[in-house]
Amino acid sequence: MNLHVRIVTPHTTARPSKLAGLEDLTGAFPGLRLSHVGLDAGPVSVEGSFDEALCAPGVVQRCIEAAREGVDQIVIDCMGDPGLEAARESVSTCVLGSCETTLHVAAMLGHKFSVLTVLERVRNLLERRALVYGLRDKLASVHAVDVPVLEIGVDEVALTRALFERAKVAIEQDHADTIVLGCTGFLGLSQRLSSALREAGYAVPVLDPLRTALATAVSLGSLGLTHSPQAFPSASFGKPIRGFASLAQLLSQGAQRT
């Protein structure tokens, strides 16, 4: 089965190596084609609700573009899931948020999960996401490693060590039995963390949010499933929009979602 999945990174910092970290999945799923886009306008990284508000229009625009190009599935490359519900109202193509998807998978794999994220300021955002997604009772804790998104690749050895120490606290003190990496910028670190935990005697699943969302998108695509139009009714493209010139022009080219 041929399936084209578009990954939308909701900020303006170039990530040319993003697809390289997912190449093994194209081998695991024959016929899978991946493509990746970022935003032309918006924040350089997403580390809170303010950043999410700035990037949401760009996420919607990229999702509409992907749907009109015939892309089969769309994944939002951020644990904040910015613009997720708006995008679902804008396109009939299946749109998955990395956070929503991964938290639900984590809830299936254990009794309680903990999320390891970048900064303390992101804690409230992730706790609200768990509440909105109906998973607050499954969330054991959220821990931060105090590394800004744009500094994730500076020292991956130190970052993995910090993730390991926070994971130990989550497992020993918060009784988490599953660990979720709370930033899609941690791509490539889940296996390292899992190995380190296993060597220390902690046999727990470690979920990479982007890889989890991508694999789920492939599964839903193979089943022919997308989000419900009853839950996410079609947006009105005919309503005038002031500003957002490129998005307004895109909407004017079609009266309804694709």
C-alpha positions in Angstrom: 0.0 0.0 0.0 1.4 3.4 -1.0 1.0 6.1 1.6 2.3 9.7 1.7 2.6 11.2 5.2 3.5 14.9 5.5 5.3 16.0 8.7 4.5 19.6 9.6 7.0 21.3 11.9 5.3 24.3 13.5 8.1 26.7 13.7 10.5 28.6 11.4 13.9 26.9 12.3 15.1 24.7 9.5 15.3 21.0 10.3 17.0 19.5 7.2 17.8 16.2 9.1 14.3 15.6 10.4 13.5 12.9 7.8 16.9 11.2 8.3 15.8 10.2 11.8 12.8 8.5 10.4 14.3 6.6 7.5 14.1 3.2 9.3 10.4 3.5 9.4 10.2 3.7 5.6 11.9 0.4 5.6 9.4 -1.0 8.1 6.5 0.2 6.1 6.9 -0.6 2.4 5.3 2.0 0.2 5.6 4.7 2.8 6.6 8.1 1.5 7.6 10.9 3.9 7.8 14.6 3.2 8.5 17.5 5.6 7.7 21.2 5.8 8.2 24.0 8.3 6.6 27.5 8.5 7.5 30.7 6.7 6.3 32.9 9.6 6.1 32.2 13.4 8.3 31.4 16.3 11.7 29.8 16.0 10.6 27.1 18.5 7.5 26.1 20.5 7.9 26.3 24.3 4.5 27.4 25.5 1.0 28.6 24.7 2.2 32.0 23.3 4.3 30.2 20.7 1.5 27.9 19.9 -0.9 30.8 19.1 1.7 32.3 16.8 2.3 29.2 14.8 -1.3 27.9 14.6 -2.3 29.8 11.3 0.9 28.4 9.6 0.0 24.9 10.7 -3.5 25.2 9.2 -2.0 26.6 6.0 0.5 23.7 5.7 -2.2 21.2 6.3 -4.5 22.7 3.6 -1.6 22.7 1.2 -0.9 19.0 2.0 -4.5 18.0 1.5 -4.7 19.7 -1.9 -1.4 18.0 -2.9 -3.1 14.7 -2.3 -1.1 13.8 0.9 -2.7 10.9 2.7 -1.9 11.6 6.3 -0.5 14.6 8.2 1.5 14.6 11.5 2.1 17.8 13.5 5.7 17.7 14.7 5.3 19.2 18.2 4.2 18.0 21.6 2.0 21.0 22.0 -0.2 19.9 19.1 -0.5 23.5 17.9 -3.4 24.1 15.5 -4.5 20.5 15.7 -8.3 21.0 16.0 -8.3 23.9 13.6 -6.4 21.8 11.0 -9.0 19.0 11.4 -11.8 21.5 10.7 -9.8 22.6 7.6 -9.1 19.3 5.9 -10.7 15.9 5.7 -7.2 14.3 5.4 -6.3 12.7 8.7 -4.3 15.0 11.0 -2.5 13.6 14.1 -0.9 15.5 16.9 2.3 14.0 18.3 1.1 14.7 21.9 -2.4 13.3 21.6 -1.3 10.2 19.8 1.6 9.4 22.0 -0.2 9.9 25.3 -2.9 7.5 24.2 -0.4 4.9 23.1 1.5 5.3 26.4 -1.8 4.8 28.3 -2.3 1.5 26.5 1.3 0.3 27.4 1.2 0.7 31.1 -0.7 1.9 34.2 0.9 5.3 34.6 3.2 7.3 32.3 5.5 10.2 32.9 6.6 12.9 30.4 10.1 14.2 30.2 10.2 17.6 28.5 12.5 20.5 27.8 11.7 23.3 30.2 9.7 23.7 33.4 7.5 26.3 31.7 6.1 23.5 29.5 4.8 21.4 32.4 1.5 23.2 32.6 0.9 22.9 28.9 1.5 19.1 28.9 -0.7 18.6 32.0 -3.5 20.5 30.3 -3.1 18.4 27.2 -3.4 15.2 29.3 -6.6 16.6 30.9 -8.1 17.6 27.5 -7.3 14.2 26.0 -9.0 12.4 28.9 -5.7 11.0 30.3 -5.0 13.1 33.4 -5.5 10.0 35.7 -2.9 8.1 33.7 -0.3 10.9 33.9 2.1 10.2 36.8 4.3 13.3 36.4 6.0 15.8 34.1 9.7 16.4 34.5 11.9 19.0 32.7 15.6 18.7 31.9 16.0 22.5 31.5 17.3 22.4 28.0 15.7 24.9 25.5 14.5 23.4 22.2 17.2 25.1 20.1 19.9 23.7 22.4 18.8 20.0 22.2 21.6 19.0 19.9 24.4 20.8 21.7 25.4 18.0 24.0 23.4 14.8 23.4 25.4 12.8 25.9 24.6 15.3 28.7 21.0 15.5 27.6 20.6 11.7 27.6 22.1 11.6 31.1 19.6 14.3 32.3 16.7 12.4 30.7 17.9 9.2 32.5 18.1 10.9 35.9 14.6 12.4 35.5 13.2 9.1 34.3 14.6 7.4 37.4 12.8 9.8 39.6 9.6 9.3 37.6 9.8 5.5 37.9 11.0 5.3 41.6 9.1 8.2 43.1 6.1 8.8 40.8 5.5 5.1 40.1 5.5 5.6 36.3 5.9 2.4 34.3 6.1 4.1 30.9 8.2 7.1 29.8 7.2 9.6 27.1 9.7 12.0 25.6 8.0 15.3 25.8 9.5 17.1 22.8 9.7 15.9 19.2 13.1 17.5 19.1 14.3 14.5 21.2 14.1 12.4 18.0 16.8 9.7 18.1 17.2 9.7 21.9 14.5 7.2 22.8 16.6 4.1 22.1 19.6 5.5 24.0 17.4 6.3 27.0 15.6 2.9 26.8 19.0 1.1 26.8 20.4 3.1 29.7 17.2 2.4 31.8 17.3 -1.3 30.9 21.0 -1.5 32.0 20.1 0.1 35.3 17.3 -2.4 35.8 14.3 -0.4 34.7 12.5 -2.3 31.9 10.0 0.4 30.8 8.8 1.5 27.4 10.2 4.8 26.1 8.1 6.5 23.5 9.4 8.9 20.9 6.4 11.1 20.0 7.1 11.8 16.4 7.9 8.2 15.6 4.8 7.0 17.5 2.6 9.5 15.7 4.0 8.6 12.3 3.6 4.9 12.8 0.0 5.5 14.0 -0.7 7.6 11.0 0.4 4.7 8.8 -1.8 2.3 10.7 -4.9 4.6 10.4 -4.1 5.2 6.7 -4.0 1.5 6.0 -7.4 1.1 7.7 -8.8 4.0 5.7 -9.6 6.0 8.9 -9.6 9.7 9.6 -10.9 12.1 12.2 -14.7 12.3 12.5 -16.4 15.2 10.6 -19.1 15.1 13.4 -16.4 16.0 15.9 -14.6 18.5 13.7 -17.2 20.1 11.4 -15.9 21.8 8.3 -14.6 25.3 8.6 -16.2 28.1 6.6 -13.7 29.1 4.0 -16.0 31.8 2.7 -15.7 34.0 5.7 -13.4 37.0 5.1 -10.0 36.9 6.7 -8.0 40.1 7.2 -4.2 39.8 7.2 -2.6 36.4 6.9 -2.3 37.1 3.2 -1.0 33.7 2.1 -3.5 31.8 4.1 -6.4 34.0 2.9 -5.3 33.5 -0.7 -5.2 29.7 -0.2 -8.7 29.6 1.3 -10.1 31.7 -1.5 -9.1 29.0 -4.0 -11.5 26.5 -2.5 -14.9 26.9 -0.8 -14.6 23.8 1.4 -12.1 21.6 3.0 -10.3 19.0 0.9 
